[in-house]
Amino acid sequence: MTVPRSRGLATGADWFGTSAEALPDDVDDSVLIGRIWDPSVDGPSPVTVRDGEVIDISHRFPTVRDICELPDPAATVAGLDGPRLGGFGEILANTGAATRDRTRPWLLAPVDLQALKAAGVTFPVSMIERVIEERARGDLGLAADIRRQMSADIGIDLHSLAPGSVEAERLKSLLVAEGVWSQYLEVGIGPDAEIFTKGQILSAVGTAVPVGVLAASTWNNPEPEVTLIVQSSGRIVGATLGNDVNLRDVEGRSALLLPRAKDNNASCALGPLIRLFDERFGLEQVRELDVGLEVRGVDGFELEAVSEMTRMSRDPEALVRQLIGPHHHYPDGAVLMLGTMFAPIQDRDRPGEGFTHKVDDEVRISCPALGTLVNRVRHAEECEPWQFGVRDLMGNLMRRGLL
């Protein structure tokens, strides 16, 4: 098993890490695309990163969506050239600077017109935690008691259980008979996956900027996830890292509050870049990835965990088939966050109350093949507001003569 990169808590201007940390370990063999804000045109531009340089390719493809809809995105991008905007390290540093120089480029989330979707309860341990959330109704102390009881009652390894199988139905019947029925059992081990809208088009944030949790939330956590880039045809053409920030107390009160728990200002982080699929990196490699999570608090709290893709109960390709097909179309494609096995129960403040974020937590989501996504936690109400929408993008591209 590849061990994800581990870093200590950074301080000062370099809290977001270096370019070497942000980029894949095999960066020279990777085809990478992303987006930057270019002050010279007062708008976003698709870029590729090659030999440490950020190259503007907007003259050929005005949106990342256009690149991802190509028959062979990686081969096309590998042959492109364009204006150099600066070193990746310089632009990363400007992105995370306490006082950003707005006359120089900075990184954005690497997607634009694609729908922002996410799959939930795709790992058995996550399913159990969602059942606990629901039964505890947002009460951390009660959650600890339920967790102990469920461990004693179930006492089985759910890793090899195929959702929708006869064995899964048998387990569901057993749990129901013991009074442990939950709607999360349906999406965790039933035939239909939970796929929801994580955020609105263009609302995602990138690396080196804050992620948001609602100020009223007292039980929340990061969700480190591999995120697939999916064409309108349903073909998967790349991957990036994601943080599907979750408010456990809100979702625990009612699953009908999922939009409130999931879709808030700066609550969807993606990046730093998209790695396009080619002969070196594709879906087979994605299935084997280990995604590392590190949380470092200014209070000295530290948490580390690894989410192993091999422990998913649903195959990534099967999830994409449930997302897109004859039953549902996405003409600009979609990104699909694949879920996490990370559901933290490590106590932070008092015994039995588990984990929740604090303001200024540093969250690092890393994978050698995809780099490192770094964000600091703020209240969503205080994060930079999302103001640049689809109409703004179209108007900007028209003024630049790119549409």
C-alpha positions as CSV (number, residue, x, y, z in Angstrom):
1,M,0.0,0.0,0.0
2,T,1.3,3.4,-0.9
3,V,1.5,5.6,2.2
4,P,0.0,9.1,1.5
5,R,2.3,12.0,2.2
6,S,2.3,13.3,5.7
7,R,3.1,16.9,6.6
8,G,3.3,18.9,9.8
9,L,1.2,22.0,10.5
10,A,2.6,24.7,8.4
11,T,2.6,28.3,9.6
12,G,2.8,31.7,8.0
13,A,2.6,32.3,4.3
14,D,3.4,28.6,3.4
15,W,0.5,26.9,5.2
16,F,-0.8,25.7,1.9
17,G,2.4,23.8,1.1
18,T,4.8,23.8,-1.8
19,S,4.3,23.1,-5.5
20,A,6.1,19.8,-5.0
21,E,3.4,18.8,-2.5
22,A,0.5,20.1,-4.5
23,L,1.5,18.2,-7.7
24,P,1.5,14.5,-8.4
25,D,4.7,12.6,-7.4
26,D,5.1,11.6,-11.1
27,V,4.3,15.1,-12.4
28,D,6.6,14.7,-15.4
29,D,4.4,11.8,-16.6
30,S,1.1,13.5,-15.8
31,V,-1.2,15.5,-18.1
32,L,-2.6,18.2,-15.8
33,I,-5.2,20.9,-16.4
34,G,-6.8,23.5,-14.2
35,R,-8.1,27.0,-14.0
36,I,-6.6,30.3,-12.9
37,W,-8.0,33.8,-12.5
38,D,-6.2,36.0,-14.9
39,P,-6.4,39.7,-13.8
40,S,-5.2,40.9,-17.2
41,V,-8.5,39.7,-18.7
42,D,-10.5,39.9,-15.5
43,G,-11.7,36.4,-15.8
44,P,-10.8,32.6,-15.6
45,S,-8.7,30.7,-18.1
46,P,-8.0,27.0,-18.5
47,V,-4.4,26.1,-18.1
48,T,-2.1,23.2,-18.2
49,V,1.0,22.7,-16.0
50,R,4.2,21.5,-17.7
51,D,7.8,21.6,-16.5
52,G,6.6,23.6,-13.5
53,E,5.1,26.3,-15.7
54,V,1.5,27.3,-15.9
55,I,0.5,27.6,-19.6
56,D,-2.7,29.4,-20.7
57,I,-4.6,27.4,-23.2
58,S,-7.8,29.5,-23.3
59,H,-7.1,30.5,-26.9
60,R,-7.9,26.9,-27.9
61,F,-10.4,26.0,-25.2
62,P,-12.2,28.7,-23.4
63,T,-13.6,26.4,-20.7
64,V,-12.3,23.2,-18.9
65,R,-15.6,21.7,-20.0
66,D,-14.5,22.0,-23.7
67,I,-11.3,20.2,-22.9
68,C,-13.0,17.4,-21.1
69,E,-15.5,16.8,-23.9
70,L,-12.7,16.0,-26.4
71,P,-12.3,12.5,-27.8
72,D,-8.9,12.2,-26.2
73,P,-8.4,15.1,-23.8
74,A,-4.9,14.0,-22.6
75,A,-3.4,13.6,-26.0
76,T,-4.8,17.0,-27.2
77,V,-3.5,18.9,-24.1
78,A,-0.1,17.2,-24.2
79,G,0.4,18.8,-27.6
80,L,-0.8,22.3,-26.7
81,D,1.3,25.4,-26.1
82,G,0.4,28.9,-25.2
83,P,1.5,31.9,-23.1
84,R,3.4,31.3,-19.9
85,L,1.6,32.8,-16.9
86,G,4.4,32.0,-14.4
87,G,5.7,29.2,-12.3
88,F,3.1,26.9,-10.6
89,G,4.8,27.6,-7.2
90,E,4.4,31.4,-7.7
91,I,0.7,31.1,-8.6
92,L,0.1,28.7,-5.7
93,A,1.8,31.1,-3.3
94,N,-0.3,34.0,-4.5
95,T,-3.5,31.9,-4.2
96,G,-2.8,31.2,-0.5
97,A,-1.3,34.6,0.4
98,A,-2.8,36.4,3.4
99,T,-2.9,39.4,1.2
100,R,-3.3,38.3,-2.4
101,D,-1.7,40.3,-5.2
102,R,-4.7,40.8,-7.4
103,T,-2.6,42.0,-10.3
104,R,-1.1,38.5,-10.6
105,P,-2.9,35.1,-11.4
106,W,-4.2,32.8,-8.7
107,L,-5.6,29.2,-8.8
108,L,-9.3,28.4,-9.0
109,A,-11.2,25.1,-8.7
110,P,-10.2,23.1,-11.8
111,V,-13.7,22.7,-13.2
112,D,-16.2,25.2,-14.5
113,L,-19.5,24.2,-16.4
114,Q,-19.6,20.6,-15.1
115,A,-22.4,19.8,-12.6
116,L,-21.1,19.2,-9.1
117,K,-22.3,15.8,-7.9
118,A,-21.4,13.5,-5.0
119,A,-22.0,9.9,-4.0
120,G,-22.7,9.1,-0.4
121,V,-22.5,6.0,1.8
122,T,-20.2,4.2,-0.6
123,F,-18.1,2.7,2.2
124,P,-19.6,0.3,4.8
125,V,-18.0,2.2,7.7
126,S,-19.6,5.4,6.3
127,M,-23.0,3.7,6.2
128,I,-22.8,2.7,9.8
129,E,-21.8,6.2,10.8
130,R,-24.8,7.7,8.9
131,V,-27.1,5.3,10.7
132,I,-25.6,6.5,14.0
133,E,-26.0,10.1,13.0
134,E,-29.7,9.6,12.2
135,R,-30.5,7.7,15.4
136,A,-28.5,10.2,17.5
137,R,-30.3,13.2,16.0
138,G,-27.1,15.3,16.2
139,D,-26.3,14.4,19.8
140,L,-22.6,13.5,20.0
141,G,-22.8,11.8,23.4
142,L,-25.7,9.6,22.3
143,A,-23.9,8.8,19.1
144,A,-21.0,7.3,21.1
145,D,-23.5,5.0,23.0
146,I,-25.2,3.9,19.8
147,R,-21.9,3.2,18.1
148,R,-20.8,0.8,21.0
149,Q,-24.2,-1.0,20.8
150,M,-24.1,-1.4,17.1
151,S,-20.6,-2.7,17.1
152,A,-21.7,-5.4,19.6
153,D,-24.9,-6.2,17.7
154,I,-23.5,-6.4,14.1
155,G,-20.0,-7.5,14.7
156,I,-19.3,-8.4,11.1
157,D,-17.0,-7.1,8.3
158,L,-19.2,-5.4,5.7
159,H,-16.3,-4.7,3.3
160,S,-17.0,-7.6,0.9
161,L,-20.8,-7.1,0.9
162,A,-22.1,-6.2,-2.6
163,P,-24.9,-3.7,-2.6
164,G,-28.1,-5.1,-4.0
165,S,-27.0,-8.7,-3.5
166,V,-29.0,-11.5,-1.8
167,E,-26.5,-11.3,1.1
168,A,-27.1,-7.5,1.4
169,E,-30.8,-8.0,1.5
170,R,-30.4,-10.7,4.1
171,L,-28.3,-8.3,6.3
172,K,-30.8,-5.5,5.8
173,S,-33.6,-7.8,7.0
174,L,-31.6,-8.8,10.0
175,L,-30.9,-5.2,11.0
176,V,-34.6,-4.2,10.4
177,A,-35.7,-7.1,12.7
178,E,-33.4,-5.8,15.4
179,G,-34.9,-2.3,15.1
180,V,-31.9,-0.8,13.3
181,W,-33.7,0.1,10.1
182,S,-32.5,3.3,8.4
183,Q,-32.9,5.0,5.0
184,Y,-29.1,4.8,4.9
185,L,-29.3,1.0,4.7
186,E,-31.1,1.5,1.4
187,V,-28.3,3.5,-0.2
188,G,-25.5,1.7,1.6
189,I,-26.4,-1.9,0.7
190,G,-29.4,-1.6,-1.5
191,P,-29.4,-1.5,-5.4
192,D,-29.6,2.3,-5.7
193,A,-26.7,4.6,-4.8
194,E,-27.1,7.9,-3.1
195,I,-26.1,10.6,-5.6
196,F,-26.8,14.2,-4.8
197,T,-26.0,17.7,-5.9
198,K,-23.0,18.9,-3.9
199,G,-23.1,22.5,-5.2
200,Q,-24.1,24.8,-8.0
201,I,-22.1,25.1,-11.2
202,L,-19.0,27.3,-10.7
203,S,-19.4,27.4,-6.9
204,A,-16.5,25.1,-6.0
205,V,-13.4,26.4,-4.4
206,G,-9.8,25.3,-5.1
207,T,-6.7,24.7,-3.0
208,A,-5.1,27.2,-0.6
209,V,-8.3,29.0,0.2
210,P,-10.9,28.5,3.0
211,V,-13.6,25.9,3.1
212,G,-16.8,26.7,4.9
213,V,-18.9,25.2,7.7
214,L,-22.0,27.0,9.0
215,A,-21.4,28.9,12.2
216,A,-24.4,27.2,13.8
217,S,-23.0,23.7,13.2
218,T,-21.4,22.0,16.2
219,W,-20.7,18.6,14.6
220,N,-19.0,18.6,11.2
221,N,-16.1,17.1,9.4
222,P,-14.1,17.0,6.1
223,E,-14.8,14.2,3.7
224,P,-11.6,13.4,1.6
225,E,-12.7,11.9,-1.7
226,V,-11.4,11.0,-5.2
227,T,-13.5,13.0,-7.7
228,L,-14.1,11.8,-11.3
229,I,-14.4,14.0,-14.3
230,V,-17.2,12.7,-16.5
231,Q,-18.1,13.6,-20.1
232,S,-21.6,14.2,-21.2
233,S,-21.4,10.8,-22.8
234,G,-20.7,9.2,-19.4
235,R,-17.1,8.5,-20.2
236,I,-14.6,9.1,-17.4
237,V,-11.7,11.2,-18.6
238,G,-9.8,12.3,-15.4
239,A,-9.7,12.7,-11.7
240,T,-9.0,15.2,-8.9
241,L,-9.2,15.4,-5.2
242,G,-12.2,16.7,-3.3
243,N,-13.4,17.7,0.1
244,D,-17.2,17.1,0.5
245,V,-17.5,19.1,3.7
246,N,-20.4,17.8,5.8
247,L,-22.4,19.0,8.7
248,R,-23.2,15.8,10.6
249,D,-25.5,17.5,13.1
250,V,-27.7,18.9,10.4
251,E,-27.9,15.7,8.3
252,G,-28.4,13.7,11.5
253,R,-31.5,15.6,12.3
254,S,-33.1,14.6,9.0
255,A,-31.8,13.3,5.7
256,L,-34.2,15.8,4.1
257,L,-31.8,18.4,5.3
258,L,-29.0,17.1,3.1
259,P,-28.9,20.2,1.0
260,R,-28.5,22.3,4.1
261,A,-25.7,20.0,5.4
262,K,-23.8,19.8,2.1
263,D,-24.4,22.8,-0.1
264,N,-23.1,26.0,1.6
265,N,-20.7,28.8,0.7
266,A,-17.2,27.3,0.1
267,S,-18.4,23.8,1.2
268,C,-17.1,22.0,-2.0
269,A,-13.3,22.0,-2.5
270,L,-11.7,20.5,-5.6
271,G,-8.1,20.4,-6.9
272,P,-5.5,21.4,-7.1
273,L,-5.6,20.2,-10.7
274,I,-7.3,17.5,-12.9
275,R,-5.1,14.6,-14.0
276,L,-6.4,13.5,-17.3
277,F,-6.5,9.8,-18.1
278,D,-3.9,8.4,-20.4
279,E,-1.9,5.2,-20.8
280,R,-0.1,5.8,-17.5
281,F,-3.1,6.7,-15.3
282,G,-6.7,5.7,-15.6
283,L,-9.6,4.1,-13.9
284,E,-7.7,1.0,-12.8
285,Q,-5.2,3.2,-11.0
286,V,-8.1,5.2,-9.4
287,R,-9.6,2.0,-8.0
288,E,-6.3,1.3,-6.1
289,L,-5.7,4.8,-4.7
290,D,-5.2,5.6,-1.0
291,V,-6.3,9.1,0.0
292,G,-4.7,10.6,3.1
293,L,-6.4,13.1,5.4
294,E,-4.6,15.3,7.9
295,V,-6.3,17.8,10.2
296,R,-4.2,20.1,12.3
297,G,-5.8,22.6,14.7
298,V,-4.3,25.7,16.2
299,D,-5.3,24.2,19.5
300,G,-2.7,21.4,18.9
301,F,-5.3,18.8,17.9
302,E,-4.0,16.3,15.2
303,L,-5.9,13.7,13.3
304,E,-4.7,11.4,10.4
305,A,-6.6,8.9,8.4
306,V,-6.5,7.0,5.1
307,S,-9.4,6.3,2.8
308,E,-8.7,3.2,0.7
309,M,-10.5,3.0,-2.6
310,T,-10.3,-0.7,-2.6
311,R,-12.7,-0.8,0.3
312,M,-15.5,0.9,-1.6
313,S,-18.7,-1.1,-1.7
314,R,-19.6,0.3,-5.1
315,D,-17.3,0.5,-8.1
316,P,-16.6,4.0,-9.5
317,E,-17.8,3.0,-12.9
318,A,-21.1,1.7,-11.5
319,L,-21.6,5.0,-9.7
320,V,-21.1,6.9,-12.9
321,R,-23.7,4.7,-14.6
322,Q,-26.2,5.6,-11.9
323,L,-25.3,9.3,-12.3
324,I,-25.5,9.7,-16.1
325,G,-27.2,7.7,-18.9
326,P,-30.6,7.5,-20.7
327,H,-32.3,8.3,-17.4
328,H,-30.3,11.6,-16.8
329,H,-28.2,13.8,-19.0
330,Y,-25.6,16.4,-18.3
331,P,-24.8,18.2,-21.5
332,D,-21.7,19.9,-20.0
333,G,-20.5,16.8,-18.2
334,A,-20.2,16.3,-14.4
335,V,-17.8,15.8,-11.6
336,L,-18.6,13.0,-9.2
337,M,-17.2,12.8,-5.7
338,L,-16.9,9.1,-4.9
339,G,-17.5,9.1,-1.2
340,T,-15.3,8.5,1.8
341,M,-14.6,5.9,4.5
342,F,-13.6,8.7,6.8
343,A,-16.2,9.3,9.5
344,P,-14.1,10.7,12.5
345,I,-15.0,9.5,16.0
346,Q,-11.7,10.6,17.7
347,D,-12.5,12.8,20.7
348,R,-11.4,16.4,20.4
349,D,-12.7,18.3,23.4
350,R,-14.4,16.0,25.8
351,P,-14.6,12.2,26.1
352,G,-17.5,10.7,24.1
353,E,-18.1,13.9,22.0
354,G,-16.0,12.8,19.0
355,F,-14.6,15.2,16.3
356,T,-15.8,18.4,15.0
357,H,-14.0,21.2,13.1
358,K,-12.8,24.4,14.7
359,V,-12.1,27.7,12.9
360,D,-8.5,27.7,11.3
361,D,-8.2,23.9,11.1
362,E,-5.8,23.0,8.4
363,V,-7.1,20.2,6.2
364,R,-4.8,18.3,3.9
365,I,-6.2,15.7,1.5
366,S,-3.4,14.0,-0.4
367,C,-2.6,11.2,-2.8
368,P,0.7,10.6,-4.6
369,A,-1.0,10.3,-8.0
370,L,-3.1,13.5,-7.6
371,G,-1.2,15.8,-5.3
372,T,-2.5,17.6,-2.3
373,L,-5.6,19.7,-1.7
374,V,-5.1,22.1,1.2
375,N,-7.8,24.3,2.8
376,R,-8.4,26.1,6.1
377,V,-11.7,26.0,7.8
378,R,-13.8,29.1,8.2
379,H,-17.4,29.8,8.9
380,A,-19.2,29.7,5.5
381,E,-20.8,33.0,6.3
382,E,-17.3,34.6,6.4
383,C,-15.7,32.9,3.4
384,E,-15.3,34.8,0.2
385,P,-18.8,34.9,-1.3
386,W,-19.5,33.1,-4.6
387,Q,-20.4,35.9,-7.1
388,F,-19.0,34.8,-10.5
389,G,-21.8,32.8,-12.1
390,V,-22.5,31.3,-15.5
391,R,-23.8,34.6,-17.0
392,D,-20.6,36.3,-15.8
393,L,-18.4,33.6,-17.4
394,M,-20.3,33.9,-20.7
395,G,-20.0,37.7,-20.7
396,N,-16.3,37.6,-19.9
397,L,-15.5,35.0,-22.7
398,M,-17.5,37.1,-25.2
399,R,-15.6,40.2,-24.3
400,R,-12.3,38.3,-24.8
401,G,-13.4,37.0,-28.2
402,L,-13.4,33.4,-27.0
403,L,-17.0,32.6,-27.8
